[in-house]
Amino acid sequence: MSGSEELSGHDSEAEARSARSPEERVVDAFDNLGNQYHIALNTIYYPTKNGLMKDELAGRHELIEELRSILLPSVKEDLDFLLLGLDLQELDKHSSPDVELTIEATTNLDQTLDKIIRSVHCISAPFPQGDINDCHLRRCKRFMRKQLHNKVRSVITKHLCQLFWTCIYFISACKLSNDEPEDLEHRSKTSQWTKELLRVRDLCRDSIDDTIEWCQKSEFTVLQEGWLEAEGLISGVLETITKLVNPVLTLEQKVDSIDIDDEENGNIKVQTDQLHKATQSIIPIIKLARIFLNKIAKPTKAEIPFTLDKEISSDDLELLRDGTSRIATRLKSLAEIAVELHEANNGFGDNRELMGRLIICLFADLEAILLLLSLYLIPLPTTGLTNYKSGNQFKTWFHGLETLWRKATHHYLDALAYSEDEDEDESEEVD
């Protein structure tokens, strides 16, 4: 392309931009941000910049601190500046967005987000020597890097991009309202989009604050938060199962309401009783799971304080996180199966093997978790107690829990086997 052709091309682009209305320019700015960042941090890769660090580990720790103390707070400042450009500082006032100020705010956001994404890519990328044994990497262990990557990604793709799209609707509503100020419908829509924009802005700020706070958390605190989530899920499972087995209605009135002969009615009642007993036997396991997670996630002041050995690897951290999560999800699956079977009112069907397998896997998950906790939990110094005695107390409690859980597992499997034996006896009588 010749120099004159290139100049001509630039001139035509400038003319096209100048021909667009102010509102269209602002909408384009937000649309570009949304399109650019809605897939931000979708991948983890090894950027060239990492290879230039003199001390890669120290460099990544510096980037985490910069992310926490400078870059993420800068996004909040950019959002405040954006609201100034959109004329949303005074909520009772009719908004008249300032085009140039708003475009400047979007440019600032673009630059800040670009820096954040570059930093997070550098932080989350695999180390050249690999991540298999990363005990010495502190906040840069794979376990923590991946979660930081996902949290920042959520801030950008889930919350900030939602803000960008909402701004487009807000700008469009403002234009209609300004063009026809007497139209009450336009004013109402502008008010609705104003409230929505401020709501999304608050979500953005909350998610940024949460990520800033997360950057300072220890891996043990991160684990405990996951354990509390699992404990909450298990509490819901316990409530479901308790409601299922407690009312007499589920055993008597369901059968009595069915218009069938006495013999078949009796068979259904036997199957219902068997299912009821098996479902009841899940409750001790659910309670033990909840007690266990509650104890390790939020120990009381009366209990011995403890922490996690800093030399634990990402592999073991992930096992502790995923193992407790599996316990909660397996119990939830058992509860869902039990609810379906009680509603069908027709015994176990083909679900007995699955239910038994879930309970056996639960116990295997518990054993693996207790083994890791026994290796890595460290009692903190307390008055009147030595670390040796504190360590023994952990092992004693874990052993007691494991014993009770094993008994509850056998009781549940016995209930399933008993029900299966009775089903086989009935089929033999029919033959």
ZAMIVEX-841156 format. One record per residue (C-alpha): residue number from 1; chain; x negated, y negated, z. Coordinates in Angstrom, 3 decimals, decimal comma, always signed. Example, Ala and Ser with C-alpha at 12.3 -4.5 7.8 and 13.67 -1.06 7.14 Angstrom:
# ZAMIVEX-841156
[node 1 'A' [-12,300 +4,500 +7,800]]
[node 2 'A' [-13,670 +1,060 +7,140]]
# end
This chain:
# ZAMIVEX-841156
[node 1 'A' [+0,000 +0,000 +0,000]]
[node 2 'A' [-1,365 -3,433 -0,956]]
[node 3 'A' [-1,735 -6,305 +1,525]]
[node 4 'A' [+1,189 -8,185 -0,016]]
[node 5 'A' [+3,432 -5,092 +0,177]]
[node 6 'A' [+2,483 -4,546 +3,823]]
[node 7 'A' [+3,290 -8,171 +4,672]]
[node 8 'A' [+6,560 -7,853 +2,813]]
[node 9 'A' [+7,435 -4,748 +4,859]]
[node 10 'A' [+6,718 -6,523 +8,150]]
[node 11 'A' [+8,780 -9,513 +7,022]]
[node 12 'A' [+11,764 -7,315 +6,180]]
[node 13 'A' [+11,570 -5,605 +9,580]]
[node 14 'A' [+11,433 -8,982 +11,314]]
[node 15 'A' [+14,422 -10,187 +9,295]]
[node 16 'A' [+16,360 -7,038 +10,220]]
[node 17 'A' [+15,623 -7,588 +13,900]]
[node 18 'A' [+16,599 -11,249 +13,735]]
[node 19 'A' [+19,844 -10,347 +11,963]]
[node 20 'A' [+20,945 -8,181 +14,879]]
[node 21 'A' [+23,071 -9,723 +17,591]]
[node 22 'A' [+21,576 -10,214 +21,079]]
[node 23 'A' [+23,790 -7,448 +22,464]]
[node 24 'A' [+22,636 -5,045 +19,741]]
[node 25 'A' [+19,001 -5,748 +20,582]]
[node 26 'A' [+19,618 -4,951 +24,252]]
[node 27 'A' [+21,573 -1,813 +23,390]]
[node 28 'A' [+18,726 -0,698 +21,115]]
[node 29 'A' [+16,231 -1,234 +23,941]]
[node 30 'A' [+18,198 +0,986 +26,334]]
[node 31 'A' [+18,894 +3,538 +23,609]]
[node 32 'A' [+15,172 +3,784 +22,843]]
[node 33 'A' [+14,377 +4,320 +26,533]]
[node 34 'A' [+16,995 +7,054 +26,829]]
[node 35 'A' [+15,843 +8,845 +23,688]]
[node 36 'A' [+12,189 +8,551 +24,665]]
[node 37 'A' [+12,453 +9,796 +28,243]]
[node 38 'A' [+15,331 +12,284 +28,369]]
[node 39 'A' [+12,844 +15,114 +27,681]]
[node 40 'A' [+9,983 +13,645 +29,711]]
[node 41 'A' [+7,726 +16,128 +31,530]]
[node 42 'A' [+9,409 +19,115 +29,883]]
[node 43 'A' [+6,018 +20,803 +29,621]]
[node 44 'A' [+2,884 +21,201 +31,723]]
[node 45 'A' [-0,358 +20,895 +29,804]]
[node 46 'A' [-4,038 +20,144 +30,354]]
[node 47 'A' [-4,738 +16,574 +29,231]]
[node 48 'A' [-8,189 +15,548 +28,018]]
[node 49 'A' [-8,336 +12,914 +30,737]]
[node 50 'A' [-8,721 +15,627 +33,377]]
[node 51 'A' [-11,948 +16,804 +31,806]]
[node 52 'A' [-13,403 +13,328 +32,246]]
[node 53 'A' [-12,900 +13,237 +36,018]]
[node 54 'A' [-16,146 +13,370 +37,977]]
[node 55 'A' [-14,422 +15,100 +40,873]]
[node 56 'A' [-11,214 +16,575 +39,516]]
[node 57 'A' [-9,710 +17,560 +42,864]]
[node 58 'A' [-10,464 +14,183 +44,436]]
[node 59 'A' [-9,212 +12,491 +41,277]]
[node 60 'A' [-5,875 +14,281 +41,448]]
[node 61 'A' [-5,436 +13,409 +45,108]]
[node 62 'A' [-6,046 +9,773 +44,171]]
[node 63 'A' [-3,409 +10,033 +41,442]]
[node 64 'A' [-0,874 +11,460 +43,905]]
[node 65 'A' [-1,544 +8,572 +46,273]]
[node 66 'A' [-1,259 +6,052 +43,434]]
[node 67 'A' [+2,000 +7,657 +42,351]]
[node 68 'A' [+3,367 +7,450 +45,897]]
[node 69 'A' [+2,188 +3,983 +46,856]]
[node 70 'A' [+2,150 +2,041 +43,572]]
[node 71 'A' [+3,823 +3,604 +40,531]]
[node 72 'A' [+7,080 +4,911 +42,024]]
[node 73 'A' [+7,660 +1,724 +44,075]]
[node 74 'A' [+7,033 -0,238 +40,854]]
[node 75 'A' [+10,030 +1,476 +39,263]]
[node 76 'A' [+12,233 +0,135 +42,071]]
[node 77 'A' [+10,877 -3,364 +41,447]]
[node 78 'A' [+11,547 -2,952 +37,722]]
[node 79 'A' [+15,134 -1,923 +38,511]]
[node 80 'A' [+15,638 -5,047 +40,619]]
[node 81 'A' [+14,297 -7,154 +37,749]]
[node 82 'A' [+16,633 -5,321 +35,365]]
[node 83 'A' [+19,648 -6,204 +37,504]]
[node 84 'A' [+18,520 -9,817 +37,440]]
[node 85 'A' [+18,461 -9,695 +33,635]]
[node 86 'A' [+21,909 -8,088 +33,577]]
[node 87 'A' [+23,183 -10,854 +35,890]]
[node 88 'A' [+24,267 -8,416 +38,587]]
[node 89 'A' [+22,735 -10,153 +41,578]]
[node 90 'A' [+26,116 -11,533 +42,677]]
[node 91 'A' [+28,854 -8,928 +42,396]]
[node 92 'A' [+31,806 -11,332 +42,609]]
[node 93 'A' [+30,526 -13,334 +39,672]]
[node 94 'A' [+31,374 -12,583 +36,031]]
[node 95 'A' [+28,230 -11,123 +34,433]]
[node 96 'A' [+26,496 -12,805 +31,512]]
[node 97 'A' [+23,386 -10,715 +30,768]]
[node 98 'A' [+20,222 -12,589 +29,791]]
[node 99 'A' [+18,997 -10,884 +26,625]]
[node 100 'A' [+15,328 -11,853 +26,796]]
[node 101 'A' [+15,056 -11,124 +30,512]]
[node 102 'A' [+16,762 -7,752 +30,077]]
[node 103 'A' [+14,493 -6,748 +27,186]]
[node 104 'A' [+11,474 -7,786 +29,254]]
[node 105 'A' [+12,768 -5,564 +32,075]]
[node 106 'A' [+13,121 -2,586 +29,718]]
[node 107 'A' [+9,558 -3,177 +28,493]]
[node 108 'A' [+8,308 -3,167 +32,081]]
[node 109 'A' [+10,171 +0,067 +32,789]]
[node 110 'A' [+8,754 +1,647 +29,646]]
[node 111 'A' [+5,185 +0,782 +30,657]]
[node 112 'A' [+5,644 +1,988 +34,243]]
[node 113 'A' [+7,243 +5,269 +33,189]]
[node 114 'A' [+4,486 +5,888 +30,664]]
[node 115 'A' [+1,881 +5,517 +33,438]]
[node 116 'A' [+3,870 +7,830 +35,717]]
[node 117 'A' [+4,168 +10,530 +33,068]]
[node 118 'A' [+0,444 +10,392 +32,283]]
[node 119 'A' [-0,385 +10,668 +35,991]]
[node 120 'A' [+1,990 +13,561 +36,608]]
[node 121 'A' [+0,618 +15,452 +33,619]]
[node 122 'A' [-2,881 +15,038 +35,035]]
[node 123 'A' [-1,743 +16,135 +38,505]]
[node 124 'A' [+0,299 +19,155 +37,438]]
[node 125 'A' [-2,038 +20,566 +34,786]]
[node 126 'A' [-3,798 +23,875 +35,590]]
[node 127 'A' [-7,344 +23,630 +36,895]]
[node 128 'A' [-10,098 +24,901 +34,563]]
[node 129 'A' [-11,074 +27,607 +37,059]]
[node 130 'A' [-7,471 +28,781 +37,354]]
[node 131 'A' [-4,904 +28,733 +40,161]]
[node 132 'A' [-5,066 +32,338 +41,382]]
[node 133 'A' [-6,902 +31,546 +44,610]]
[node 134 'A' [-6,096 +27,901 +45,305]]
[node 135 'A' [-6,247 +27,935 +49,117]]
[node 136 'A' [-8,724 +25,028 +49,189]]
[node 137 'A' [-6,793 +22,670 +46,907]]
[node 138 'A' [-4,615 +21,115 +49,635]]
[node 139 'A' [-1,854 +18,968 +48,065]]
[node 140 'A' [-3,027 +20,091 +44,620]]
[node 141 'A' [-2,075 +23,743 +45,081]]
[node 142 'A' [+0,059 +25,035 +42,219]]
[node 143 'A' [+2,995 +25,432 +44,636]]
[node 144 'A' [+2,975 +21,693 +45,399]]
[node 145 'A' [+1,981 +20,449 +41,929]]
[node 146 'A' [+4,867 +22,211 +40,216]]
[node 147 'A' [+7,391 +20,862 +42,690]]
[node 148 'A' [+6,048 +17,322 +42,374]]
[node 149 'A' [+6,244 +17,662 +38,585]]
[node 150 'A' [+9,885 +18,778 +38,816]]
[node 151 'A' [+10,858 +16,056 +41,288]]
[node 152 'A' [+9,426 +13,247 +39,158]]
[node 153 'A' [+10,962 +14,814 +36,062]]
[node 154 'A' [+14,359 +14,779 +37,795]]
[node 155 'A' [+13,954 +11,095 +38,699]]
[node 156 'A' [+13,312 +10,204 +35,066]]
[node 157 'A' [+15,465 +12,586 +33,023]]
[node 158 'A' [+18,423 +12,917 +35,366]]
[node 159 'A' [+18,740 +9,552 +37,096]]
[node 160 'A' [+16,902 +6,874 +35,115]]
[node 161 'A' [+18,141 +8,127 +31,739]]
[node 162 'A' [+21,679 +8,126 +33,124]]
[node 163 'A' [+21,064 +4,498 +34,095]]
[node 164 'A' [+19,911 +3,653 +30,553]]
[node 165 'A' [+23,053 +5,166 +28,994]]
[node 166 'A' [+25,256 +3,421 +31,572]]
[node 167 'A' [+23,620 +0,079 +30,752]]
[node 168 'A' [+24,673 +0,521 +27,117]]
[node 169 'A' [+28,336 +0,867 +28,111]]
[node 170 'A' [+28,009 -2,045 +30,526]]
[node 171 'A' [+26,528 -4,335 +27,841]]
[node 172 'A' [+29,296 -3,384 +25,396]]
[node 173 'A' [+31,978 -4,038 +28,016]]
[node 174 'A' [+30,431 -7,422 +28,886]]
[node 175 'A' [+30,458 -8,472 +25,226]]
[node 176 'A' [+34,145 -7,625 +24,840]]
[node 177 'A' [+34,965 -9,399 +28,079]]
[node 178 'A' [+32,992 -12,510 +27,091]]
[node 179 'A' [+34,518 -12,564 +23,596]]
[node 180 'A' [+38,046 -12,336 +25,015]]
[node 181 'A' [+37,866 -13,682 +28,583]]
[node 182 'A' [+41,643 -13,679 +28,991]]
[node 183 'A' [+41,976 -9,973 +28,204]]
[node 184 'A' [+42,590 -8,259 +31,551]]
[node 185 'A' [+41,830 -4,799 +30,168]]
[node 186 'A' [+38,340 -5,869 +29,048]]
[node 187 'A' [+37,695 -7,467 +32,423]]
[node 188 'A' [+38,857 -4,310 +34,188]]
[node 189 'A' [+36,529 -2,117 +32,110]]
[node 190 'A' [+33,621 -4,461 +32,766]]
[node 191 'A' [+34,330 -4,215 +36,486]]
[node 192 'A' [+34,437 -0,412 +36,269]]
[node 193 'A' [+31,124 -0,218 +34,402]]
[node 194 'A' [+29,577 -2,677 +36,854]]
[node 195 'A' [+30,477 -0,392 +39,755]]
[node 196 'A' [+29,228 +2,656 +37,860]]
[node 197 'A' [+25,961 +0,944 +36,975]]
[node 198 'A' [+25,334 -0,020 +40,593]]
[node 199 'A' [+26,211 +3,505 +41,722]]
[node 200 'A' [+23,701 +5,025 +39,298]]
[node 201 'A' [+21,120 +2,399 +40,295]]
[node 202 'A' [+21,526 +3,494 +43,923]]
[node 203 'A' [+21,058 +7,130 +42,892]]
[node 204 'A' [+17,847 +6,147 +41,103]]
[node 205 'A' [+16,520 +4,339 +44,148]]
[node 206 'A' [+17,451 +7,214 +46,459]]
[node 207 'A' [+15,743 +9,777 +44,231]]
[node 208 'A' [+12,622 +7,591 +44,021]]
[node 209 'A' [+12,544 +7,151 +47,807]]
[node 210 'A' [+12,992 +10,895 +48,246]]
[node 211 'A' [+10,063 +11,585 +45,901]]
[node 212 'A' [+7,861 +9,008 +47,630]]
[node 213 'A' [+8,623 +10,646 +50,970]]
[node 214 'A' [+8,061 +14,124 +49,498]]
[node 215 'A' [+4,528 +13,156 +48,403]]
[node 216 'A' [+3,537 +12,948 +52,075]]
[node 217 'A' [+5,088 +16,245 +53,167]]
[node 218 'A' [+3,084 +19,318 +54,071]]
[node 219 'A' [+3,681 +22,593 +52,273]]
[node 220 'A' [+5,133 +23,992 +55,523]]
[node 221 'A' [+7,703 +21,170 +55,667]]
[node 222 'A' [+8,600 +21,845 +52,036]]
[node 223 'A' [+9,093 +25,527 +52,863]]
[node 224 'A' [+11,239 +24,697 +55,881]]
[node 225 'A' [+13,525 +22,529 +53,753]]
[node 226 'A' [+14,041 +25,482 +51,412]]
[node 227 'A' [+14,723 +27,773 +54,368]]
[node 228 'A' [+17,358 +25,352 +55,671]]
[node 229 'A' [+19,082 +25,408 +52,279]]
[node 230 'A' [+19,098 +29,211 +52,371]]
[node 231 'A' [+20,437 +29,139 +55,941]]
[node 232 'A' [+23,254 +26,838 +54,826]]
[node 233 'A' [+24,180 +29,226 +52,020]]
[node 234 'A' [+24,193 +32,158 +54,460]]
[node 235 'A' [+26,453 +30,240 +56,863]]
[node 236 'A' [+28,945 +29,894 +54,021]]
[node 237 'A' [+28,683 +33,640 +53,332]]
[node 238 'A' [+29,381 +34,400 +57,004]]
[node 239 'A' [+32,466 +32,197 +56,940]]
[node 240 'A' [+33,746 +33,957 +53,817]]
[node 241 'A' [+33,225 +37,460 +55,202]]
[node 242 'A' [+34,676 +36,571 +58,618]]
[node 243 'A' [+37,875 +35,246 +57,031]]
[node 244 'A' [+38,014 +38,365 +54,893]]
[node 245 'A' [+37,898 +40,941 +57,696]]
[node 246 'A' [+39,592 +39,180 +60,594]]
[node 247 'A' [+43,231 +38,700 +59,530]]
[node 248 'A' [+45,438 +41,788 +60,030]]
[node 249 'A' [+47,317 +40,646 +56,946]]
[node 250 'A' [+44,572 +41,943 +54,686]]
[node 251 'A' [+45,046 +45,465 +56,033]]
[node 252 'A' [+48,777 +45,806 +56,616]]
[node 253 'A' [+50,914 +43,394 +54,633]]
[node 254 'A' [+48,999 +43,881 +51,383]]
[node 255 'A' [+49,841 +47,584 +51,383]]
[node 256 'A' [+53,393 +47,172 +52,686]]
[node 257 'A' [+54,197 +44,665 +49,946]]
[node 258 'A' [+53,486 +47,216 +47,189]]
[node 259 'A' [+56,508 +49,179 +45,988]]
[node 260 'A' [+55,055 +52,718 +45,719]]
[node 261 'A' [+55,725 +56,089 +47,331]]
[node 262 'A' [+54,528 +56,891 +50,850]]
[node 263 'A' [+51,723 +59,256 +49,782]]
[node 264 'A' [+50,108 +56,763 +47,419]]
[node 265 'A' [+50,710 +54,010 +49,956]]
[node 266 'A' [+48,789 +56,074 +52,499]]
[node 267 'A' [+45,885 +56,649 +50,105]]
[node 268 'A' [+45,590 +52,932 +49,382]]
[node 269 'A' [+45,660 +52,165 +53,096]]
[node 270 'A' [+42,814 +54,650 +53,687]]
[node 271 'A' [+40,741 +53,010 +50,949]]
[node 272 'A' [+41,537 +49,564 +52,326]]
[node 273 'A' [+40,479 +50,633 +55,817]]
[node 274 'A' [+37,203 +52,039 +54,457]]
[node 275 'A' [+36,437 +48,828 +52,584]]
[node 276 'A' [+37,353 +46,800 +55,646]]
[node 277 'A' [+34,948 +48,769 +57,865]]
[node 278 'A' [+32,122 +48,512 +55,338]]
[node 279 'A' [+32,699 +44,780 +54,977]]
[node 280 'A' [+32,685 +44,354 +58,752]]
[node 281 'A' [+29,310 +46,074 +58,932]]
[node 282 'A' [+27,777 +43,343 +56,732]]
[node 283 'A' [+28,394 +40,727 +59,427]]
[node 284 'A' [+25,502 +41,727 +61,757]]
[node 285 'A' [+23,062 +41,501 +58,819]]
[node 286 'A' [+24,373 +38,067 +57,853]]
[node 287 'A' [+24,066 +36,847 +61,441]]
[node 288 'A' [+20,517 +38,183 +61,759]]
[node 289 'A' [+19,544 +36,458 +58,507]]
[node 290 'A' [+20,978 +33,167 +59,718]]
[node 291 'A' [+19,262 +33,436 +63,122]]
[node 292 'A' [+15,944 +34,243 +61,429]]
[node 293 'A' [+16,032 +31,329 +58,991]]
[node 294 'A' [+17,267 +28,948 +61,644]]
[node 295 'A' [+14,412 +29,910 +63,953]]
[node 296 'A' [+11,619 +29,424 +61,418]]
[node 297 'A' [+13,174 +26,359 +59,768]]
[node 298 'A' [+13,994 +24,318 +62,878]]
[node 299 'A' [+12,565 +25,719 +66,109]]
[node 300 'A' [+13,984 +24,204 +69,303]]
[node 301 'A' [+11,912 +22,227 +71,787]]
[node 302 'A' [+12,065 +25,170 +74,181]]
[node 303 'A' [+10,332 +27,404 +71,648]]
[node 304 'A' [+6,646 +27,538 +70,851]]
[node 305 'A' [+5,757 +24,988 +68,140]]
[node 306 'A' [+3,960 +26,395 +65,132]]
[node 307 'A' [+2,602 +25,461 +61,757]]
[node 308 'A' [+1,267 +27,220 +58,668]]
[node 309 'A' [-2,340 +28,129 +57,999]]
[node 310 'A' [-3,666 +25,670 +55,395]]
[node 311 'A' [-5,610 +28,478 +53,725]]
[node 312 'A' [-2,424 +30,095 +52,396]]
[node 313 'A' [-2,373 +30,436 +48,599]]
[node 314 'A' [+0,329 +29,310 +46,184]]
[node 315 'A' [+1,213 +32,939 +45,457]]
[node 316 'A' [+2,049 +33,561 +49,123]]
[node 317 'A' [+3,817 +30,209 +49,475]]
[node 318 'A' [+6,028 +31,121 +46,531]]
[node 319 'A' [+6,744 +34,529 +48,065]]
[node 320 'A' [+7,846 +32,858 +51,308]]
[node 321 'A' [+10,069 +30,443 +49,401]]
[node 322 'A' [+11,523 +32,916 +46,911]]
[node 323 'A' [+11,926 +35,756 +49,426]]
[node 324 'A' [+14,179 +33,743 +51,730]]
[node 325 'A' [+16,094 +32,427 +48,736]]
[node 326 'A' [+16,653 +36,001 +47,522]]
[node 327 'A' [+18,002 +37,025 +50,928]]
[node 328 'A' [+20,589 +34,242 +50,712]]
[node 329 'A' [+21,564 +34,984 +47,105]]
[node 330 'A' [+21,829 +38,750 +47,707]]
[node 331 'A' [+24,139 +38,153 +50,671]]
[node 332 'A' [+26,184 +35,760 +48,543]]
[node 333 'A' [+26,480 +38,455 +45,859]]
[node 334 'A' [+27,635 +40,974 +48,474]]
[node 335 'A' [+30,256 +38,524 +49,717]]
[node 336 'A' [+31,522 +37,891 +46,174]]
[node 337 'A' [+31,828 +41,630 +45,530]]
[node 338 'A' [+33,655 +42,115 +48,839]]
[node 339 'A' [+36,124 +39,328 +48,028]]
[node 340 'A' [+36,860 +40,816 +44,594]]
[node 341 'A' [+37,370 +44,299 +46,047]]
[node 342 'A' [+39,695 +43,059 +48,784]]
[node 343 'A' [+41,737 +41,132 +46,240]]
[node 344 'A' [+41,940 +44,170 +43,939]]
[node 345 'A' [+43,001 +46,297 +46,943]]
[node 346 'A' [+41,766 +49,485 +45,280]]
[node 347 'A' [+38,739 +50,651 +47,267]]
[node 348 'A' [+35,119 +50,351 +46,159]]
[node 349 'A' [+35,494 +51,274 +42,512]]
[node 350 'A' [+32,029 +51,530 +40,909]]
[node 351 'A' [+30,437 +48,979 +43,238]]
[node 352 'A' [+29,224 +51,218 +46,072]]
[node 353 'A' [+25,775 +51,881 +44,581]]
[node 354 'A' [+25,211 +48,190 +43,828]]
[node 355 'A' [+26,237 +47,169 +47,344]]
[node 356 'A' [+23,884 +49,716 +48,896]]
[node 357 'A' [+21,019 +48,638 +46,644]]
[node 358 'A' [+21,513 +44,983 +47,592]]
[node 359 'A' [+21,280 +45,812 +51,312]]
[node 360 'A' [+18,134 +47,924 +50,815]]
[node 361 'A' [+16,503 +45,110 +48,809]]
[node 362 'A' [+17,433 +42,667 +51,571]]
[node 363 'A' [+15,462 +44,678 +54,107]]
[node 364 'A' [+12,487 +44,913 +51,731]]
[node 365 'A' [+12,566 +41,117 +51,313]]
[node 366 'A' [+12,604 +40,658 +55,081]]
[node 367 'A' [+9,638 +43,002 +55,603]]
[node 368 'A' [+7,557 +41,125 +53,017]]
[node 369 'A' [+8,403 +37,742 +54,579]]
[node 370 'A' [+7,648 +38,893 +58,134]]
[node 371 'A' [+4,292 +40,277 +57,027]]
[node 372 'A' [+3,286 +36,946 +55,477]]
[node 373 'A' [+4,532 +34,953 +58,463]]
[node 374 'A' [+2,573 +37,201 +60,807]]
[node 375 'A' [-0,547 +36,440 +58,776]]
[node 376 'A' [-0,122 +32,700 +58,314]]
[node 377 'A' [+1,944 +31,244 +61,177]]
[node 378 'A' [-0,285 +29,429 +63,660]]
[node 379 'A' [+1,042 +28,503 +67,120]]
[node 380 'A' [+0,196 +24,955 +68,116]]
[node 381 'A' [-1,546 +24,423 +71,481]]
[node 382 'A' [+0,924 +24,101 +74,364]]
[node 383 'A' [+0,469 +23,494 +78,066]]
[node 384 'A' [+0,271 +26,699 +80,066]]
[node 385 'A' [+0,145 +28,991 +77,041]]
[node 386 'A' [-2,846 +30,228 +75,118]]
[node 387 'A' [-2,764 +30,684 +71,391]]
[node 388 'A' [-3,239 +34,404 +71,916]]
[node 389 'A' [-0,075 +34,716 +73,980]]
[node 390 'A' [+1,819 +32,493 +71,561]]
[node 391 'A' [+0,749 +34,657 +68,648]]
[node 392 'A' [+1,894 +37,760 +70,496]]
[node 393 'A' [+5,294 +36,169 +71,081]]
[node 394 'A' [+5,747 +35,673 +67,333]]
[node 395 'A' [+4,891 +39,301 +66,616]]
[node 396 'A' [+7,180 +40,521 +69,395]]
[node 397 'A' [+10,088 +38,476 +68,080]]
[node 398 'A' [+9,476 +39,583 +64,486]]
[node 399 'A' [+9,311 +43,221 +65,589]]
[node 400 'A' [+12,590 +42,877 +67,476]]
[node 401 'A' [+14,269 +41,249 +64,488]]
[node 402 'A' [+13,002 +43,941 +62,129]]
[node 403 'A' [+14,277 +46,685 +64,460]]
[node 404 'A' [+17,752 +45,136 +64,731]]
[node 405 'A' [+17,908 +44,516 +60,973]]
[node 406 'A' [+16,915 +48,120 +60,245]]
[node 407 'A' [+19,678 +49,419 +62,549]]
[node 408 'A' [+22,234 +47,108 +60,939]]
[node 409 'A' [+21,111 +48,267 +57,487]]
[node 410 'A' [+21,494 +51,940 +58,427]]
[node 411 'A' [+24,922 +51,225 +59,930]]
[node 412 'A' [+26,052 +49,563 +56,710]]
[node 413 'A' [+24,681 +52,362 +54,522]]
[node 414 'A' [+26,385 +54,908 +56,794]]
[node 415 'A' [+29,670 +53,058 +56,296]]
[node 416 'A' [+29,216 +53,227 +52,532]]
[node 417 'A' [+28,252 +56,917 +52,654]]
[node 418 'A' [+31,211 +57,736 +54,936]]
[node 419 'A' [+33,555 +56,043 +52,519]]
[node 420 'A' [+31,996 +57,917 +49,605]]
[node 421 'A' [+32,397 +61,261 +51,400]]
[node 422 'A' [+36,084 +60,577 +52,019]]
[node 423 'A' [+36,594 +59,623 +48,379]]
[node 424 'A' [+35,002 +62,936 +47,315]]
[node 425 'A' [+37,201 +64,895 +49,749]]
[node 426 'A' [+40,310 +63,278 +48,285]]
[node 427 'A' [+39,244 +64,123 +44,718]]
[node 428 'A' [+38,607 +67,767 +45,723]]
[node 429 'A' [+42,099 +68,011 +47,238]]
[node 430 'A' [+43,610 +66,717 +43,991]]
[node 431 'A' [+41,663 +69,327 +42,003]]
# end
